[in-house]
Amino acid sequence: MKNIKKEFLPQKICVLCKRPFTWRKKWEKVWDEVKYCSDKCRKNKFKS
């Protein structure tokens, strides 16, 4: 995914807060497993 404009990056919806979030380089190898948009949502996954 080199030199791709941000508008064309894949998006997902956060399971917890329902907000859209876009692909990040650090998630490149685990994108299929990513469910939460942030550490805050990931840490609060049992509170909802």
PyMOL Python script that loads the backbone (N, CA, C, O; Angstrom):
from pymol import cmd

cmd.read_pdbstr("""\
ATOM      1  N   MET A   1       0.834  -1.188   0.000  1.00  0.00           N
ATOM      2  CA  MET A   1       0.000   0.000   0.000  1.00  0.00           C
ATOM      3  C   MET A   1       0.874   1.245   0.000  1.00  0.00           C
ATOM      4  O   MET A   1       0.719   2.117   0.855  1.00  0.00           O
ATOM      5  N   LYS A   2       1.738   1.322  -0.903  1.00  0.00           N
ATOM      6  CA  LYS A   2       2.662   2.442  -0.948  1.00  0.00           C
ATOM      7  C   LYS A   2       2.108   3.544  -1.844  1.00  0.00           C
ATOM      8  O   LYS A   2       1.608   3.283  -2.938  1.00  0.00           O
ATOM      9  N   ASN A   3       2.207   4.776  -1.362  1.00  0.00           N
ATOM     10  CA  ASN A   3       1.791   5.959  -2.116  1.00  0.00           C
ATOM     11  C   ASN A   3       0.314   5.953  -2.499  1.00  0.00           C
ATOM     12  O   ASN A   3      -0.040   6.311  -3.623  1.00  0.00           O
ATOM     13  N   ILE A   4      -0.527   5.558  -1.588  1.00  0.00           N
ATOM     14  CA  ILE A   4      -1.968   5.581  -1.820  1.00  0.00           C
ATOM     15  C   ILE A   4      -2.559   6.754  -1.057  1.00  0.00           C
ATOM     16  O   ILE A   4      -2.242   6.976   0.112  1.00  0.00           O
ATOM     17  N   LYS A   5      -3.416   7.497  -1.729  1.00  0.00           N
ATOM     18  CA  LYS A   5      -4.039   8.644  -1.069  1.00  0.00           C
ATOM     19  C   LYS A   5      -4.965   8.172   0.041  1.00  0.00           C
ATOM     20  O   LYS A   5      -5.565   7.100  -0.043  1.00  0.00           O
ATOM     21  N   LYS A   6      -5.072   8.983   1.073  1.00  0.00           N
ATOM     22  CA  LYS A   6      -5.874   8.610   2.237  1.00  0.00           C
ATOM     23  C   LYS A   6      -7.329   8.320   1.891  1.00  0.00           C
ATOM     24  O   LYS A   6      -7.959   7.474   2.526  1.00  0.00           O
ATOM     25  N   GLU A   7      -7.852   8.992   0.918  1.00  0.00           N
ATOM     26  CA  GLU A   7      -9.261   8.788   0.570  1.00  0.00           C
ATOM     27  C   GLU A   7      -9.532   7.397  -0.002  1.00  0.00           C
ATOM     28  O   GLU A   7     -10.683   6.962  -0.054  1.00  0.00           O
ATOM     29  N   PHE A   8      -8.479   6.700  -0.430  1.00  0.00           N
ATOM     30  CA  PHE A   8      -8.641   5.374  -1.017  1.00  0.00           C
ATOM     31  C   PHE A   8      -8.240   4.239  -0.081  1.00  0.00           C
ATOM     32  O   PHE A   8      -8.247   3.075  -0.481  1.00  0.00           O
ATOM     33  N   LEU A   9      -7.894   4.564   1.150  1.00  0.00           N
ATOM     34  CA  LEU A   9      -7.518   3.532   2.108  1.00  0.00           C
ATOM     35  C   LEU A   9      -8.762   2.783   2.600  1.00  0.00           C
ATOM     36  O   LEU A   9      -9.843   3.366   2.679  1.00  0.00           O
ATOM     37  N   PRO A  10      -8.615   1.510   2.926  1.00  0.00           N
ATOM     38  CA  PRO A  10      -9.751   0.740   3.449  1.00  0.00           C
ATOM     39  C   PRO A  10     -10.250   1.315   4.774  1.00  0.00           C
ATOM     40  O   PRO A  10      -9.487   1.891   5.550  1.00  0.00           O
ATOM     41  N   GLN A  11     -11.527   1.147   5.007  1.00  0.00           N
ATOM     42  CA  GLN A  11     -12.129   1.615   6.249  1.00  0.00           C
ATOM     43  C   GLN A  11     -12.878   0.481   6.927  1.00  0.00           C
ATOM     44  O   GLN A  11     -13.314  -0.479   6.292  1.00  0.00           O
ATOM     45  N   LYS A  12     -13.012   0.626   8.242  1.00  0.00           N
ATOM     46  CA  LYS A  12     -13.830  -0.275   9.051  1.00  0.00           C
ATOM     47  C   LYS A  12     -14.613   0.572  10.035  1.00  0.00           C
ATOM     48  O   LYS A  12     -14.325   1.753  10.229  1.00  0.00           O
ATOM     49  N   ILE A  13     -15.607  -0.049  10.652  1.00  0.00           N
ATOM     50  CA  ILE A  13     -16.389   0.603  11.697  1.00  0.00           C
ATOM     51  C   ILE A  13     -15.999  -0.029  13.029  1.00  0.00           C
ATOM     52  O   ILE A  13     -15.964  -1.252  13.161  1.00  0.00           O
ATOM     53  N   CYS A  14     -15.711   0.805  13.996  1.00  0.00           N
ATOM     54  CA  CYS A  14     -15.331   0.319  15.323  1.00  0.00           C
ATOM     55  C   CYS A  14     -16.508  -0.425  15.952  1.00  0.00           C
ATOM     56  O   CYS A  14     -17.642   0.053  15.922  1.00  0.00           O
ATOM     57  N   VAL A  15     -16.234  -1.577  16.512  1.00  0.00           N
ATOM     58  CA  VAL A  15     -17.259  -2.414  17.132  1.00  0.00           C
ATOM     59  C   VAL A  15     -17.885  -1.726  18.344  1.00  0.00           C
ATOM     60  O   VAL A  15     -19.072  -1.906  18.615  1.00  0.00           O
ATOM     61  N   LEU A  16     -17.111  -0.956  19.057  1.00  0.00           N
ATOM     62  CA  LEU A  16     -17.585  -0.340  20.291  1.00  0.00           C
ATOM     63  C   LEU A  16     -18.261   1.016  20.067  1.00  0.00           C
ATOM     64  O   LEU A  16     -19.410   1.208  20.464  1.00  0.00           O
ATOM     65  N   CYS A  17     -17.561   1.942  19.441  1.00  0.00           N
ATOM     66  CA  CYS A  17     -18.081   3.314  19.314  1.00  0.00           C
ATOM     67  C   CYS A  17     -18.803   3.568  17.990  1.00  0.00           C
ATOM     68  O   CYS A  17     -19.422   4.619  17.820  1.00  0.00           O
ATOM     69  N   LYS A  18     -18.732   2.629  17.060  1.00  0.00           N
ATOM     70  CA  LYS A  18     -19.415   2.711  15.757  1.00  0.00           C
ATOM     71  C   LYS A  18     -18.882   3.820  14.850  1.00  0.00           C
ATOM     72  O   LYS A  18     -19.562   4.232  13.911  1.00  0.00           O
ATOM     73  N   ARG A  19     -17.696   4.295  15.120  1.00  0.00           N
ATOM     74  CA  ARG A  19     -17.085   5.327  14.274  1.00  0.00           C
ATOM     75  C   ARG A  19     -16.225   4.669  13.201  1.00  0.00           C
ATOM     76  O   ARG A  19     -15.629   3.619  13.439  1.00  0.00           O
ATOM     77  N   PRO A  20     -16.160   5.279  12.028  1.00  0.00           N
ATOM     78  CA  PRO A  20     -15.284   4.740  10.989  1.00  0.00           C
ATOM     79  C   PRO A  20     -13.815   5.046  11.294  1.00  0.00           C
ATOM     80  O   PRO A  20     -13.491   6.100  11.840  1.00  0.00           O
ATOM     81  N   PHE A  21     -12.954   4.132  10.943  1.00  0.00           N
ATOM     82  CA  PHE A  21     -11.519   4.374  11.050  1.00  0.00           C
ATOM     83  C   PHE A  21     -10.838   3.772   9.834  1.00  0.00           C
ATOM     84  O   PHE A  21     -11.321   2.798   9.258  1.00  0.00           O
ATOM     85  N   THR A  22      -9.724   4.354   9.453  1.00  0.00           N
ATOM     86  CA  THR A  22      -9.032   3.937   8.240  1.00  0.00           C
ATOM     87  C   THR A  22      -7.789   3.122   8.549  1.00  0.00           C
ATOM     88  O   THR A  22      -7.255   3.133   9.658  1.00  0.00           O
ATOM     89  N   TRP A  23      -7.364   2.431   7.538  1.00  0.00           N
ATOM     90  CA  TRP A  23      -6.186   1.578   7.594  1.00  0.00           C
ATOM     91  C   TRP A  23      -4.975   2.392   8.010  1.00  0.00           C
ATOM     92  O   TRP A  23      -4.819   3.545   7.607  1.00  0.00           O
ATOM     93  N   ARG A  24      -4.110   1.778   8.828  1.00  0.00           N
ATOM     94  CA  ARG A  24      -2.847   2.395   9.241  1.00  0.00           C
ATOM     95  C   ARG A  24      -1.707   1.434   8.950  1.00  0.00           C
ATOM     96  O   ARG A  24      -1.874   0.214   8.965  1.00  0.00           O
ATOM     97  N   LYS A  25      -0.572   2.003   8.691  1.00  0.00           N
ATOM     98  CA  LYS A  25       0.610   1.194   8.375  1.00  0.00           C
ATOM     99  C   LYS A  25       0.906   0.166   9.470  1.00  0.00           C
ATOM    100  O   LYS A  25       1.276  -0.969   9.169  1.00  0.00           O
ATOM    101  N   LYS A  26       0.746   0.556  10.732  1.00  0.00           N
ATOM    102  CA  LYS A  26       1.051  -0.373  11.830  1.00  0.00           C
ATOM    103  C   LYS A  26       0.093  -1.559  11.868  1.00  0.00           C
ATOM    104  O   LYS A  26       0.393  -2.569  12.503  1.00  0.00           O
ATOM    105  N   TRP A  27      -1.049  -1.454  11.203  1.00  0.00           N
ATOM    106  CA  TRP A  27      -2.022  -2.545  11.145  1.00  0.00           C
ATOM    107  C   TRP A  27      -1.892  -3.369   9.866  1.00  0.00           C
ATOM    108  O   TRP A  27      -2.728  -4.232   9.599  1.00  0.00           O
ATOM    109  N   GLU A  28      -0.876  -3.118   9.095  1.00  0.00           N
ATOM    110  CA  GLU A  28      -0.729  -3.743   7.785  1.00  0.00           C
ATOM    111  C   GLU A  28      -0.865  -5.264   7.827  1.00  0.00           C
ATOM    112  O   GLU A  28      -1.565  -5.841   6.995  1.00  0.00           O
ATOM    113  N   LYS A  29      -0.216  -5.911   8.768  1.00  0.00           N
ATOM    114  CA  LYS A  29      -0.207  -7.378   8.819  1.00  0.00           C
ATOM    115  C   LYS A  29      -1.407  -7.967   9.544  1.00  0.00           C
ATOM    116  O   LYS A  29      -1.689  -9.157   9.403  1.00  0.00           O
ATOM    117  N   VAL A  30      -2.114  -7.157  10.314  1.00  0.00           N
ATOM    118  CA  VAL A  30      -3.227  -7.673  11.120  1.00  0.00           C
ATOM    119  C   VAL A  30      -4.559  -6.975  10.813  1.00  0.00           C
ATOM    120  O   VAL A  30      -5.486  -7.033  11.621  1.00  0.00           O
ATOM    121  N   TRP A  31      -4.658  -6.330   9.674  1.00  0.00           N
ATOM    122  CA  TRP A  31      -5.846  -5.546   9.349  1.00  0.00           C
ATOM    123  C   TRP A  31      -7.131  -6.368   9.458  1.00  0.00           C
ATOM    124  O   TRP A  31      -8.156  -5.838   9.886  1.00  0.00           O
ATOM    125  N   ASP A  32      -7.100  -7.611   9.092  1.00  0.00           N
ATOM    126  CA  ASP A  32      -8.296  -8.460   9.168  1.00  0.00           C
ATOM    127  C   ASP A  32      -8.736  -8.710  10.609  1.00  0.00           C
ATOM    128  O   ASP A  32      -9.902  -9.020  10.857  1.00  0.00           O
ATOM    129  N   GLU A  33      -7.825  -8.579  11.543  1.00  0.00           N
ATOM    130  CA  GLU A  33      -8.128  -8.833  12.955  1.00  0.00           C
ATOM    131  C   GLU A  33      -8.494  -7.573  13.733  1.00  0.00           C
ATOM    132  O   GLU A  33      -8.995  -7.664  14.853  1.00  0.00           O
ATOM    133  N   VAL A  34      -8.251  -6.407  13.155  1.00  0.00           N
ATOM    134  CA  VAL A  34      -8.499  -5.144  13.860  1.00  0.00           C
ATOM    135  C   VAL A  34     -10.003  -4.915  13.986  1.00  0.00           C
ATOM    136  O   VAL A  34     -10.733  -4.985  12.997  1.00  0.00           O
ATOM    137  N   LYS A  35     -10.465  -4.639  15.220  1.00  0.00           N
ATOM    138  CA  LYS A  35     -11.887  -4.421  15.486  1.00  0.00           C
ATOM    139  C   LYS A  35     -12.167  -3.057  16.095  1.00  0.00           C
ATOM    140  O   LYS A  35     -13.268  -2.522  15.966  1.00  0.00           O
ATOM    141  N   TYR A  36     -11.167  -2.501  16.756  1.00  0.00           N
ATOM    142  CA  TYR A  36     -11.361  -1.266  17.514  1.00  0.00           C
ATOM    143  C   TYR A  36     -10.534  -0.133  16.924  1.00  0.00           C
ATOM    144  O   TYR A  36      -9.436  -0.356  16.413  1.00  0.00           O
ATOM    145  N   CYS A  37     -11.061   1.071  16.997  1.00  0.00           N
ATOM    146  CA  CYS A  37     -10.400   2.225  16.394  1.00  0.00           C
ATOM    147  C   CYS A  37      -9.252   2.765  17.228  1.00  0.00           C
ATOM    148  O   CYS A  37      -8.378   3.455  16.703  1.00  0.00           O
ATOM    149  N   SER A  38      -9.240   2.464  18.507  1.00  0.00           N
ATOM    150  CA  SER A  38      -8.225   3.034  19.393  1.00  0.00           C
ATOM    151  C   SER A  38      -7.974   2.124  20.591  1.00  0.00           C
ATOM    152  O   SER A  38      -8.707   1.165  20.835  1.00  0.00           O
ATOM    153  N   ASP A  39      -6.930   2.448  21.321  1.00  0.00           N
ATOM    154  CA  ASP A  39      -6.646   1.706  22.555  1.00  0.00           C
ATOM    155  C   ASP A  39      -7.751   1.926  23.580  1.00  0.00           C
ATOM    156  O   ASP A  39      -8.087   1.025  24.349  1.00  0.00           O
ATOM    157  N   LYS A  40      -8.300   3.109  23.583  1.00  0.00           N
ATOM    158  CA  LYS A  40      -9.389   3.417  24.523  1.00  0.00           C
ATOM    159  C   LYS A  40     -10.582   2.487  24.291  1.00  0.00           C
ATOM    160  O   LYS A  40     -11.124   1.932  25.247  1.00  0.00           O
ATOM    161  N   CYS A  41     -10.988   2.316  23.064  1.00  0.00           N
ATOM    162  CA  CYS A  41     -12.099   1.408  22.755  1.00  0.00           C
ATOM    163  C   CYS A  41     -11.725  -0.038  23.070  1.00  0.00           C
ATOM    164  O   CYS A  41     -12.531  -0.788  23.619  1.00  0.00           O
ATOM    165  N   ARG A  42     -10.530  -0.414  22.728  1.00  0.00           N
ATOM    166  CA  ARG A  42     -10.087  -1.788  22.976  1.00  0.00           C
ATOM    167  C   ARG A  42     -10.087  -2.105  24.466  1.00  0.00           C
ATOM    168  O   ARG A  42     -10.479  -3.202  24.866  1.00  0.00           O
ATOM    169  N   LYS A  43      -9.657  -1.168  25.279  1.00  0.00           N
ATOM    170  CA  LYS A  43      -9.607  -1.386  26.728  1.00  0.00           C
ATOM    171  C   LYS A  43     -10.992  -1.368  27.367  1.00  0.00           C
ATOM    172  O   LYS A  43     -11.187  -1.957  28.430  1.00  0.00           O
ATOM    173  N   ASN A  44     -11.945  -0.709  26.740  1.00  0.00           N
ATOM    174  CA  ASN A  44     -13.301  -0.613  27.287  1.00  0.00           C
ATOM    175  C   ASN A  44     -14.269  -1.592  26.634  1.00  0.00           C
ATOM    176  O   ASN A  44     -15.482  -1.416  26.744  1.00  0.00           O
ATOM    177  N   LYS A  45     -13.770  -2.603  25.967  1.00  0.00           N
ATOM    178  CA  LYS A  45     -14.625  -3.513  25.212  1.00  0.00           C
ATOM    179  C   LYS A  45     -15.640  -4.267  26.062  1.00  0.00           C
ATOM    180  O   LYS A  45     -16.660  -4.713  25.537  1.00  0.00           O
ATOM    181  N   PHE A  46     -15.391  -4.419  27.347  1.00  0.00           N
ATOM    182  CA  PHE A  46     -16.323  -5.142  28.209  1.00  0.00           C
ATOM    183  C   PHE A  46     -17.314  -4.225  28.921  1.00  0.00           C
ATOM    184  O   PHE A  46     -18.207  -4.707  29.616  1.00  0.00           O
ATOM    185  N   LYS A  47     -17.171  -2.938  28.760  1.00  0.00           N
ATOM    186  CA  LYS A  47     -18.033  -1.986  29.459  1.00  0.00           C
ATOM    187  C   LYS A  47     -19.320  -1.671  28.712  1.00  0.00           C
ATOM    188  O   LYS A  47     -20.223  -1.055  29.276  1.00  0.00           O
ATOM    189  N   SER A  48     -19.416  -2.073  27.481  1.00  0.00           N
ATOM    190  CA  SER A  48     -20.634  -1.746  26.731  1.00  0.00           C
ATOM    191  C   SER A  48     -21.641  -2.878  26.742  1.00  0.00           C
ATOM    192  O   SER A  48     -22.715  -2.754  26.155  1.00  0.00           O
TER     193      SER A  48
END
""", "prot")
cmd.dss("prot")
cmd.show_as("cartoon", "prot")
cmd.util.cbc("prot")
cmd.orient("prot")
